[in-house]
Amino acid sequence: MRVYKIIGLMSGTSLDGLDLAYCHFYQEKNQWKYIIKQTHSITYTTDFQKRLKNTVKLAPAALLAFHNEFGTWLGEQTSLFIQKHQLSVDFIASHGHTVFHQPEIGLTYQIGSGQHLANAAQHKVICDFRTNDVALGGQGAPLVPIGDQLLFPSYDFCLNLGGFSNFSFQKRTERIAYDISPANMPLNYLCKQIDISYDANGAIARQGTLNTEVFSQLNKLNYYQETYPKSLGYEWFVDQMLPILSNTKDSIPNLLHTVVHHIAQQITNTLQKHTSKTQHTLLITGGGAKNDFLVEILQSYLILFCKVIIPDTQLIDFKEALIFAFMGLLKDKNEVNCLKSVTGAKKNSSSGVIFTPS
């Protein structure tokens, strides 16, 4: 039995930090299985968070230089991870960090140069998983559904609560998935207004009350009426949601409380469109799964038709890194890792670019 040994790297839109997951993959009775063997998270410093956030404002040459610098840094961190745990690694699969995501104009761009990463880590690297799908007319997102389909087939819905909320599910022979709404991104933005990084366990949001006007404004945003395939990016948050939050004179607890209800409302609205039986299973992962108040409110909205399942902390924290490692494996085997049913591309593809160290 062949066991593939891969490190997955994930840097998400919530700017929390870099997740590294050393994973083993193997097939048993034609079903892919995984073991997360070792993990590590690196929290970005405040200065580094600012640099990543401000990449959208950089001049072209400065952006490309940072792309290379970030790739080298990723490689250095991965090399330290390998050395510390004495890991045997086939290759590294890196998501990079998204700077631009505007598929409607054919643009998606993740920094973290694969060649610089490979050189710094001295291992083969597979990265740039989104560009080819966008070139094929797709959204280039979400990408995680191929992992949901092949690694977590027993759940009716898989929901990720990261910077954005997104989900996937099986509809007959096709996997369907798309971004639902912002999630941690607006919550963390509000927290920064009171000089904290995030609302631990949703404790501050729990103290607030619902601002019905803001709740209504958020729920009326045009994105929620659009049909899939569709996806969200940081630019959309700044252009569409941020003006509502920043122009409202209300307390941070009330706004956090209201955004939590908005997230729960949009997830509920979306799942209801795709229910086929009285009780479904919903696997929730991503940083938002640790927000007790958000999970409680979501459960209260979903109680009639969904059983919420929160897995162990390791899977909550590292599911995306795990799946990017798996996407790298599929690319290495030249098998499909981007689904046209999810992204709207002209065809399924085996996406990603392979770099070998010099």
Phi, psi and chi 1 to 4 in degrees:
 res  aa     phi    psi   chi1   chi2   chi3   chi4
   1 MET       -  122.1 -179.2  178.8   64.5      -
   2 ARG   -77.2  128.4  172.3   71.5 -166.5  -84.9
   3 VAL  -111.8  123.8  176.5      -      -      -
   4 TYR   -95.8  132.5  -60.7   86.9      -      -
   5 LYS  -117.1  107.7  -57.3  171.6 -178.3  179.6
   6 ILE  -134.5  142.2  -53.4  164.3      -      -
   7 ILE  -101.8  124.8  -65.2  176.9      -      -
   8 GLY  -101.2  135.7      -      -      -      -
   9 LEU  -117.0  134.1  -54.1 -178.8      -      -
  10 MET  -138.3  125.5 -179.9   64.1 -161.8      -
  11 SER  -123.1  112.9  177.0      -      -      -
  12 GLY   -94.6  170.7      -      -      -      -
  13 THR   -67.8  -17.3   50.4      -      -      -
  14 SER   -77.4   -6.9   54.1      -      -      -
  15 LEU    63.1   25.8  -66.6  169.3      -      -
  16 ASP   -68.5  -42.5  -66.3  -22.5      -      -
  17 GLY   159.3 -166.2      -      -      -      -
  18 LEU  -103.6  128.3  174.2   68.1      -      -
  19 ASP  -104.6  132.8  -67.9  -28.1      -      -
  20 LEU  -120.7  129.5  -57.5   92.1      -      -
  21 ALA  -132.1  120.4      -      -      -      -
  22 TYR   -92.9  116.4  174.5   59.2      -      -
  23 CYS  -125.7  146.9  -50.9      -      -      -
  24 HIS  -109.1  136.8  -74.1 -172.0      -      -
  25 PHE  -126.6  142.3  -60.9   95.7      -      -
  26 TYR  -155.2  163.3   59.2   95.1      -      -
  27 GLN  -108.8  136.6  -77.5 -174.4  -63.9      -
  28 GLU  -134.7  115.4 -168.1  175.1   84.2      -
  29 LYS    53.5   46.5  -62.9  179.1 -179.1  177.0
  30 ASN    63.5   17.2  -68.8  -38.9      -      -
  31 GLN  -116.3  128.4  168.1   66.2   49.1      -
  32 TRP   -69.9  135.9  -80.1  108.7      -      -
  33 LYS  -123.1  156.1  -55.4  -72.4 -174.5  179.0
  34 TYR  -137.7  155.8   72.6   89.6      -      -
  35 ILE  -135.2  125.0  -55.1  170.4      -      -
  36 ILE   -86.5  107.5  -58.9  175.8      -      -
  37 LYS   -86.7  -36.0  -58.7  -73.6  -74.5 -173.9
  38 GLN  -155.3  141.7 -165.9   65.0 -114.1      -
  39 THR  -137.2  160.9   59.8      -      -      -
  40 HIS  -159.4  140.0 -178.8   50.9      -      -
  41 SER  -120.6  136.7  -73.3      -      -      -
  42 ILE  -114.9  113.7  -59.5  168.3      -      -
  43 THR   -76.3  129.7  -57.8      -      -      -
  44 TYR   -70.2  138.5  -67.5  140.6      -      -
  45 THR   -67.6  162.8   63.6      -      -      -
  46 THR   -58.3  -41.5  -57.4      -      -      -
  47 ASP   -64.6  -41.6  -73.1  -16.9      -      -
  48 PHE   -70.1  -36.1 -158.7   65.6      -      -
  49 GLN   -57.4  -44.3  -86.2 -170.9  -19.9      -
  50 LYS   -62.6  -41.4  -74.2  178.9 -177.4  175.4
  51 ARG   -62.4  -44.3  -70.8 -169.3   70.9 -168.9
  52 LEU   -65.1  -42.1  -75.4  170.1      -      -
  53 LYS   -64.7  -34.7 -169.7  175.0 -179.7  179.2
  54 ASN   -88.4    2.9  -69.7  -28.7      -      -
  55 THR   -58.4  -30.0   46.6      -      -      -
  56 VAL   -64.6  -18.6  -66.7      -      -      -
  57 LYS   -98.8   -4.3  -58.3  174.0 -175.0  174.6
  58 LEU   -72.1  148.6  -67.8  176.8      -      -
  59 ALA   -66.9  154.4      -      -      -      -
  60 PRO   -50.8  -46.5  -28.8   35.7      -      -
  61 ALA   -65.4  -40.4      -      -      -      -
  62 ALA   -66.8  -37.0      -      -      -      -
  63 LEU   -64.8  -44.0  176.6   59.4      -      -
  64 LEU   -66.1  -36.7  -68.4  173.9      -      -
  65 ALA   -64.6  -41.0      -      -      -      -
  66 PHE   -69.7  -35.0 -171.7   48.1      -      -
  67 HIS   -54.0  -46.0  167.9   63.8      -      -
  68 ASN   -70.0  -42.4  -64.8  -20.2      -      -
  69 GLU   -62.0  -43.3  177.8 -168.8  -23.2      -
  70 PHE   -66.2  -37.3 -171.5   56.4      -      -
  71 GLY   -61.3  -43.9      -      -      -      -
  72 THR   -62.2  -44.3  -62.5      -      -      -
  73 TRP   -61.0  -43.5 -177.5   82.4      -      -
  74 LEU   -58.8  -42.6  -69.3  173.4      -      -
  75 GLY   -64.9  -40.5      -      -      -      -
  76 GLU   -64.9  -43.5  -69.5  168.8  -12.4      -
  77 GLN   -65.6  -39.3  -59.1  -50.7  -49.5      -
  78 THR   -67.0  -39.1  -52.1      -      -      -
  79 SER   -62.3  -41.9 -177.8      -      -      -
  80 LEU   -62.7  -41.3  -69.7  170.8      -      -
  81 PHE   -60.9  -44.7  179.5   60.4      -      -
  82 ILE   -64.1  -45.8  -68.3  169.6      -      -
  83 GLN   -65.7  -43.9  -68.4  169.2   25.7      -
  84 LYS   -59.5  -41.1  179.2  179.1  178.4 -178.8
  85 HIS  -103.9    5.5  -60.4  -70.6      -      -
  86 GLN    51.5   56.2  -63.8  -65.8  -65.8      -
  87 LEU   -90.2  141.8  -55.3  177.1      -      -
  88 SER   -95.0  117.6  169.8      -      -      -
  89 VAL  -124.9  130.7  177.9      -      -      -
  90 ASP   -77.9  -45.9  -68.6  -33.4      -      -
  91 PHE  -168.8  174.7   59.9   84.3      -      -
  92 ILE  -113.1  136.6  -60.7  159.2      -      -
  93 ALA  -118.6  119.9      -      -      -      -
  94 SER  -120.6  131.1  174.1      -      -      -
  95 HIS   -75.7  -30.2  170.1  -94.8      -      -
  96 GLY    78.1 -168.2      -      -      -      -
  97 HIS  -125.7  122.9 -171.6   87.1      -      -
  98 THR   -71.0  125.9  -61.0      -      -      -
  99 VAL  -102.7  -51.3  177.0      -      -      -
 100 PHE  -122.3  134.6  -61.3  110.2      -      -
 101 HIS  -141.9   92.9 -174.9   68.5      -      -
 102 GLN  -133.6   70.1  -60.4  172.8   41.3      -
 103 PRO   -61.3  -22.1   20.7  -31.9      -      -
 104 GLU   -63.8  -21.5   67.1  -81.1    2.9      -
 105 ILE  -112.8   16.4   61.5  169.3      -      -
 106 GLY    76.0   27.6      -      -      -      -
 107 LEU  -123.0  127.6  172.2   65.1      -      -
 108 THR  -146.6  138.7 -171.1      -      -      -
 109 TYR  -146.7  120.8 -173.6   66.3      -      -
 110 GLN  -115.0  127.0  -73.0   71.8   43.2      -
 111 ILE   -83.5  160.5   58.9  168.9      -      -
 112 GLY   120.3   67.2      -      -      -      -
 113 SER   -46.5  123.1  162.6      -      -      -
 114 GLY   -63.7  -37.0      -      -      -      -
 115 GLN   -68.9  -42.3 -170.3   62.8   64.5      -
 116 HIS   -64.8  -39.3  -72.6   72.9      -      -
 117 LEU   -62.7  -47.3 -159.0  169.1      -      -
 118 ALA   -61.7  -42.5      -      -      -      -
 119 ASN   -65.0  -42.0  -70.3   -4.9      -      -
 120 ALA   -70.6  -35.5      -      -      -      -
 121 ALA   -91.1  -18.2      -      -      -      -
 122 GLN    57.6   42.8  -78.1  -60.1  -65.8      -
 123 HIS  -141.8  155.2  -82.6   84.9      -      -
 124 LYS   -60.7  144.2 -178.2  170.0   80.4  172.0
 125 VAL  -129.8  138.4  167.2      -      -      -
 126 ILE  -120.5  126.0  -58.2  177.9      -      -
 127 CYS  -151.4 -168.2   62.8      -      -      -
 128 ASP    55.9   59.3 -166.3    9.0      -      -
 129 PHE   -80.8  -14.4  -69.0  102.5      -      -
 130 ARG   -96.4  -31.8  -60.8 -174.6 -170.9  -86.1
 131 THR   -57.8  -45.6  -59.9      -      -      -
 132 ASN   -63.4  -39.7 -175.6   50.9      -      -
 133 ASP   -63.4  -41.5 -175.4   81.6      -      -
 134 VAL   -64.4  -39.0  172.1      -      -      -
 135 ALA   -63.2  -24.8      -      -      -      -
 136 LEU   -90.8   12.9  -70.3  168.5      -      -
 137 GLY    87.7    9.7      -      -      -      -
 138 GLY   -93.1  175.4      -      -      -      -
 139 GLN   -77.7  -18.1  -68.9  -78.4  -51.0      -
 140 GLY    68.4   14.7      -      -      -      -
 141 ALA  -168.3  156.6      -      -      -      -
 142 PRO   -72.1  156.6    6.7   -1.3      -      -
 143 LEU  -102.6  -24.2  -64.0 -176.5      -      -
 144 VAL   -59.3  -27.0  165.4      -      -      -
 145 PRO   -54.8  -29.3  -32.0   38.3      -      -
 146 ILE   -63.4  -36.0 -172.6   67.4      -      -
 147 GLY   -70.6  -39.8      -      -      -      -
 148 ASP   -58.7  -44.0  -68.8  -18.1      -      -
 149 GLN   -65.9  -43.3 -178.6 -175.5   57.1      -
 150 LEU   -96.2  -22.5  -62.1  179.0      -      -
 151 LEU  -106.3  -24.2  -61.7  178.6      -      -
 152 PHE  -130.5   53.4  -58.0   95.4      -      -
 153 PRO   -72.6  -11.4   28.5  -35.7      -      -
 154 SER   -82.4  -10.7   61.6      -      -      -
 155 TYR   -96.8  142.5  -61.4   99.0      -      -
 156 ASP   -68.5  -43.0  -65.8  -43.2      -      -
 157 PHE  -132.2  141.8  -62.9  107.2      -      -
 158 CYS  -116.6  121.1  -68.3      -      -      -
 159 LEU  -115.9  129.8  175.1   69.1      -      -
 160 ASN  -109.6  127.0  175.7   62.4      -      -
 161 LEU  -108.8   84.6  -65.0  175.0      -      -
 162 GLY  -108.3 -142.1      -      -      -      -
 163 GLY   -55.7  -39.3      -      -      -      -
 164 PHE  -119.2  158.9  -61.0  101.2      -      -
 165 SER   -94.7  134.1   67.1      -      -      -
 166 ASN  -143.6  160.7   48.4   62.7      -      -
 167 PHE  -147.0  166.0   81.6  126.0      -      -
 168 SER  -146.3  157.1   78.8      -      -      -
 169 PHE  -159.9  161.8   66.8  100.3      -      -
 170 GLN   -93.0  125.9 -160.7   69.6   20.4      -
 171 LYS  -119.0   99.2 -174.2  176.5 -178.6 -179.7
 172 ARG    54.5 -115.2  -66.4 -175.9  -72.7  -83.2
 173 THR   -92.4   -1.9   60.3      -      -      -
 174 GLU  -113.8  149.0  -71.0 -172.1  -34.6      -
 175 ARG   -93.2  130.0 -164.6   76.5 -175.6  177.6
 176 ILE  -114.1  139.1  -55.3  -64.0      -      -
 177 ALA  -161.5  149.8      -      -      -      -
 178 TYR  -168.5  166.2   51.0   93.4      -      -
 179 ASP   -72.3  136.0  -73.0  -17.9      -      -
 180 ILE   -94.1  -54.0  -62.9  174.3      -      -
 181 SER  -163.9  166.5   71.3      -      -      -
 182 PRO   -62.3  153.2  -24.5   35.9      -      -
 183 ALA  -134.2  -93.2      -      -      -      -
 184 ASN   -65.5  -26.1  -66.1  -25.1      -      -
 185 MET   -58.2  -54.7 -172.2  173.2  -77.2      -
 186 PRO   -68.2  -33.1   22.3  -33.3      -      -
 187 LEU   -64.4  -45.0  -63.4  175.9      -      -
 188 ASN   -68.7  -35.8  -68.5  -10.6      -      -
 189 TYR   -59.1  -45.9  164.5   80.0      -      -
 190 LEU   -64.8  -39.3  -69.8  168.1      -      -
 191 CYS   -62.8  -36.2  -74.5      -      -      -
 192 LYS   -66.4  -20.4  -78.3  169.4 -174.2  166.8
 193 GLN   -69.6  -18.7  -51.9  -47.4  -58.9      -
 194 ILE  -117.3   24.9   52.4  173.9      -      -
 195 ASP    62.2   36.1  -64.1  -38.3      -      -
 196 ILE  -129.1  156.0   59.8  172.8      -      -
 197 SER   -76.9  -39.2  -60.9      -      -      -
 198 TYR  -158.8  165.4   64.6   97.7      -      -
 199 ASP   -92.5   94.0 -177.7   10.0      -      -
 200 ALA   -58.8  122.4      -      -      -      -
 201 ASN    62.1    9.4  -60.6  -42.1      -      -
 202 GLY    72.2   23.3      -      -      -      -
 203 ALA   -63.6  -38.9      -      -      -      -
 204 ILE   -72.2  -43.7  -59.4  171.5      -      -
 205 ALA   -59.0  -35.6      -      -      -      -
 206 ARG   -62.5  -30.1 -168.6 -174.9  -65.4  -82.4
 207 GLN   -76.9  -17.4  -62.7  167.3   13.3      -
 208 GLY   -84.9  178.4      -      -      -      -
 209 THR  -128.2  161.8   55.8      -      -      -
 210 LEU   -74.2  127.3 -172.3   71.2      -      -
 211 ASN   -92.2  100.8 -177.9  -43.5      -      -
 212 THR   -64.5  -32.3   54.4      -      -      -
 213 GLU   -67.2  -47.1 -176.7  179.0  -14.4      -
 214 VAL   -65.6  -41.1  170.9      -      -      -
 215 PHE   -56.5  -44.1 -175.3   60.9      -      -
 216 SER   -67.2  -43.8  175.2      -      -      -
 217 GLN   -61.2  -44.5  -74.9 -179.4  -67.4      -
 218 LEU   -62.9  -43.3  -67.5  174.4      -      -
 219 ASN   -69.1  -16.3  -71.7  -31.7      -      -
 220 LYS   -91.8   -0.1  -72.5  177.6 -177.8  174.5
 221 LEU   -58.4  138.2  -71.2  168.3      -      -
 222 ASN   -58.2  -32.1  -71.0  -24.4      -      -
 223 TYR   -54.2  -35.9  178.2   81.8      -      -
 224 TYR   -70.9  -16.4  -55.8  129.5      -      -
 225 GLN   -95.2   -9.9  -82.1   69.4   55.6      -
 226 GLU   -73.3  151.3  -66.2  173.7   11.5      -
 227 THR   -88.6  154.6   56.2      -      -      -
 228 TYR   -81.9  160.6   66.9   86.7      -      -
 229 PRO   -73.3  141.6   25.8  -34.1      -      -
 230 LYS  -156.3  157.8   57.9 -178.8 -179.1  175.7
 231 SER  -151.8  161.1   59.3      -      -      -
 232 LEU  -115.1  153.5  -69.7  163.2      -      -
 233 GLY  -137.9  170.9      -      -      -      -
 234 TYR   -57.7  -37.2  177.0   71.6      -      -
 235 GLU   -60.5  -38.7  -56.7   96.9  -43.7      -
 236 TRP   -63.8  -43.1 -178.8   91.5      -      -
 237 PHE   -58.6  -46.4  167.7   70.6      -      -
 238 VAL   -64.5  -40.4  170.4      -      -      -
 239 ASP   -79.9  -36.6 -176.5   55.9      -      -
 240 GLN  -105.6  -43.9  -61.0  -68.0  -41.2      -
 241 MET   -93.8  -40.1 -176.6  176.8  -98.1      -
 242 LEU   -57.6  -41.9 -164.5   53.7      -      -
 243 PRO   -58.1  -36.2  -26.5   36.1      -      -
 244 ILE   -66.1  -44.7  -63.8  172.2      -      -
 245 LEU   -72.0  -41.6  -61.4  177.0      -      -
 246 SER   -77.5  -21.4   58.0      -      -      -
 247 ASN   -96.2    8.5  -66.8  -31.2      -      -
 248 THR  -102.3  124.2  -59.9      -      -      -
 249 LYS   -91.4   84.4  -69.1  179.1  170.3   54.0
 250 ASP  -145.1  166.2 -160.3  -10.7      -      -
 251 SER   -71.8  155.4   70.6      -      -      -
 252 ILE   -61.8  -43.3  -65.6  -59.5      -      -
 253 PRO   -56.5  -40.9  -28.5   37.2      -      -
 254 ASN   -66.8  -40.9  -72.4   -5.9      -      -
 255 LEU   -68.3  -41.1  -69.8  175.1      -      -
 256 LEU   -60.8  -45.5  -75.0  167.8      -      -
 257 HIS   -58.5  -43.8 -174.1   98.7      -      -
 258 THR   -67.3  -42.3  -58.6      -      -      -
 259 VAL   -65.3  -38.6  169.8      -      -      -
 260 VAL   -58.4  -46.0  163.3      -      -      -
 261 HIS   -64.9  -36.4  -84.3  -89.8      -      -
 262 HIS   -63.0  -45.7  168.1   67.4      -      -
 263 ILE   -58.7  -48.0  -65.0  164.8      -      -
 264 ALA   -62.5  -39.8      -      -      -      -
 265 GLN   -63.8  -45.4 -178.6   69.0   69.8      -
 266 GLN   -69.5  -36.9  -69.1  -52.9  -40.3      -
 267 ILE   -64.5  -43.3  -69.6  170.3      -      -
 268 THR   -62.9  -46.9  -58.0      -      -      -
 269 ASN   -56.8  -42.2  -69.8   -8.7      -      -
 270 THR   -69.9  -47.9  -60.2      -      -      -
 271 LEU   -63.3  -36.2  -64.2 -173.2      -      -
 272 GLN   -60.6  -29.4  -80.8 -179.0  -38.5      -
 273 LYS   -67.7  -19.6  -65.6  174.8 -174.1  175.1
 274 HIS  -121.8   18.7  -55.2  -69.7      -      -
 275 THR   -83.2  143.0   52.4      -      -      -
 276 SER  -129.9   -2.3   57.3      -      -      -
 277 LYS  -149.4  176.7   54.8 -171.9 -179.4 -177.3
 278 THR   -75.4  -28.9   54.5      -      -      -
 279 GLN  -138.5  122.3 -170.0   73.0  -11.7      -
 280 HIS  -113.1  159.1  -66.7   72.1      -      -
 281 THR  -103.5  134.7   53.2      -      -      -
 282 LEU  -125.8  113.0  171.9   67.0      -      -
 283 LEU   -88.9  123.8  176.7   69.2      -      -
 284 ILE  -113.2  127.0  -57.9 -178.1      -      -
 285 THR  -133.7 -178.1   55.2      -      -      -
 286 GLY    92.8  164.8      -      -      -      -
 287 GLY   -55.7  -33.0      -      -      -      -
 288 GLY   -65.1  -18.9      -      -      -      -
 289 ALA   -68.3  -14.7      -      -      -      -
 290 LYS   -92.3   -4.7  -66.5  179.4  174.2  179.3
 291 ASN   -85.4   94.9 -175.6  -36.4      -      -
 292 ASP   -55.3  -41.1  -66.1  -16.0      -      -
 293 PHE   -67.2  -43.3 -178.5   63.5      -      -
 294 LEU   -60.4  -44.6  173.2   56.4      -      -
 295 VAL   -64.4  -41.1  170.9      -      -      -
 296 GLU   -62.2  -46.6  -76.1  174.1   28.8      -
 297 ILE   -64.3  -42.5  -64.9  -59.9      -      -
 298 LEU   -61.8  -43.6 -174.2   54.5      -      -
 299 GLN   -59.8  -39.6  -75.6  178.3  -45.2      -
 300 SER   -66.8  -32.3   71.6      -      -      -
 301 TYR   -74.5  -34.4  -84.0   64.2      -      -
 302 LEU   -94.5   -2.5  -63.3  172.1      -      -
 303 ILE   -54.5  -30.5 -166.6  165.5      -      -
 304 LEU   -76.7  -21.0  -66.9  179.0      -      -
 305 PHE  -141.0    1.2   66.7   95.5      -      -
 306 CYS  -138.9  132.9 -104.2      -      -      -
 307 LYS   -95.8  117.9  179.3 -176.2  178.3 -177.2
 308 VAL   -83.5  130.0  170.3      -      -      -
 309 ILE  -120.8  119.9  -62.3  160.5      -      -
 310 ILE  -105.3  116.3  -52.7  -67.6      -      -
 311 PRO   -79.7 -171.7   32.4  -34.5      -      -
 312 ASP   -66.7  160.4   61.3   75.6      -      -
 313 THR   -58.5  -36.8  -57.8      -      -      -
 314 GLN   -59.7  -44.7 -172.7 -175.8   60.5      -
 315 LEU   -71.4  -36.8 -168.9   58.4      -      -
 316 ILE   -55.7  -47.3  -71.5  173.7      -      -
 317 ASP   -78.8  -31.0  -70.5  -19.3      -      -
 318 PHE  -122.4   13.7  -65.6   97.9      -      -
 319 LYS   -62.3  -40.2  178.6  168.9  175.9  -92.0
 320 GLU   -67.5  -42.2  -74.1 -172.5  -66.2      -
 321 ALA   -62.3  -40.6      -      -      -      -
 322 LEU   -57.4  -46.7  163.1   75.0      -      -
 323 ILE   -73.4  -31.9  -69.3 -178.2      -      -
 324 PHE   -69.3  -32.9  -82.4  101.1      -      -
 325 ALA   -61.0  -42.7      -      -      -      -
 326 PHE   -66.8  -39.6 -176.3   61.3      -      -
 327 MET   -61.5  -37.7  -72.1 -172.2   67.4      -
 328 GLY   -62.4  -40.3      -      -      -      -
 329 LEU   -60.7  -46.5  166.8   57.4      -      -
 330 LEU   -63.0  -40.2  -64.7  175.5      -      -
 331 LYS   -62.9  -43.1  171.4   62.2 -179.3  177.5
 332 ASP   -61.9  -31.0 -162.7   53.1      -      -
 333 LYS   -91.5    2.4  -68.8  168.6   64.6   65.1
 334 ASN    58.6   38.0 -160.9   30.8      -      -
 335 GLU  -107.2  159.3  -64.4 -179.6    8.6      -
 336 VAL   -59.6  129.7  168.0      -      -      -
 337 ASN  -130.8   -4.8   63.1    4.9      -      -
 338 CYS  -123.8  124.8  -82.9      -      -      -
 339 LEU  -101.8  125.0  -58.8  168.2      -      -
 340 LYS   -63.4  -29.0   66.0  177.2 -177.0  178.4
 341 SER   -66.5  -21.8   62.0      -      -      -
 342 VAL   -91.9  -46.6  169.3      -      -      -
 343 THR   -96.7  -18.4   68.8      -      -      -
 344 GLY    83.6   11.8      -      -      -      -
 345 ALA   -68.4  165.8      -      -      -      -
 346 LYS   -63.9  -29.7  -64.4 -175.5 -177.0   80.7
 347 LYS  -157.4  161.7   60.4 -179.5 -178.4  178.6
 348 ASN   -62.2  153.9  -67.9  -25.8      -      -
 349 SER  -148.4  160.4   63.9      -      -      -
 350 SER  -103.8   95.2 -175.0      -      -      -
 351 SER  -101.3  156.2  -69.7      -      -      -
 352 GLY   127.9  158.2      -      -      -      -
 353 VAL  -122.9  135.2 -178.5      -      -      -
 354 ILE  -100.6  130.5  -60.6  173.0      -      -
 355 PHE  -122.9  136.4  -63.8   88.5      -      -
 356 THR  -110.3  144.7   54.0      -      -      -
 357 PRO   -69.8  150.5   24.3  -32.7      -      -
 358 SER  -105.3      -  -61.3      -      -      -
